[in-house]
Amino acid sequence: MTDKKAIELSKVQQLGKGNAIDKVCAILSLLAGQSHLRLAEITRGTGMNRVTALRILDTLVANGFIVRTGQPPRYSFGPEVVAMAASTSYLGNLRDIARPSLVRLAQLSGDVAVLSIRSGLESICVDRVEGHYPINVSYLQVGTRRPLGVSASSMALLAWLPEDEREALIEISSLHLDAFPRINREVLRQHVEEANRQGYVRMLNVVIDKLGAMAVPIYGPQGDVVAAISVVGLSERILEHETELAQALKHEQAAISRRLTSKRSQA
């Protein structure tokens, strides 16, 4: 056994001694290094007893994270893990493709350029680049979430969805806006209408006083909205440079969408 494999196995066995979540991680970590394992190999690799390991495996199989095949049964990753891996790969590509655009937007505006994606009823900040006049706002940190419509980028993810889906999401989002007293169902609809008319989102002093942003959606190879890019800064700065920022955002929107399509055709 190589030193690397010994270290990996030691880590798995340490997880196998932990709580219920640690034990799940132990099995997934073991299968990441050695697929198509029998139950005996999993219990030996994780240090778990047979009953515990089988109970966890049964749950993972039932939910599609692991598949059980053959006789005697062997275990390997299921479709849910494959989907997560594909999603992670796509996100990595998206960030790499979008970063030059974020750099250019931050340099042009002096403010913060942000890349966001949708996750269910929320938007998630997945990358950001600061200009020479950055603002310190917690919700602009990578990993932070906002309800759809509650920020320029999350509005861009909402406004260009098919009408039926958009309306359903507005109805749902409107039930979770207690933390945002300036936003309600009608405000969301007004911003959707304005965004579709202008071709970009502009929100000033809506989420936070004196703070503004502009955003556009990013389209994937199938023509669906896969992300949004935005510039966030003081409202007076956004308003002063609105025309220039709108042109720059649309230029980078087209550039990112082209690169995503090109990347897909080369895959």
Secondary structure, 3 states (H helix, E strand, C coil): CCHHHHHHHHHHHHHHCCCHHHHHHHHHHHHHHCCCEEHHHHHHHHCCCHHHHHHHHHHHHHCCCEEEECCCCEEEECHHHHHHHHHHHHHHHHHHHHHHHHHHHHHHHCCEEEEEEEECCEEEEEEEEECCCCCCCHHHCCCCEEECCCCHHHHHHHHCCCHHHHHHHHHHHHHHCCCCCCCCHHHHHHHHHHHHHHCCEEEECCCCCCEEEEEEEEECCCCCEEEEEEEEEEHHHHHHCHHHHHHHHHHHHHHHHHHHHHHHHHC
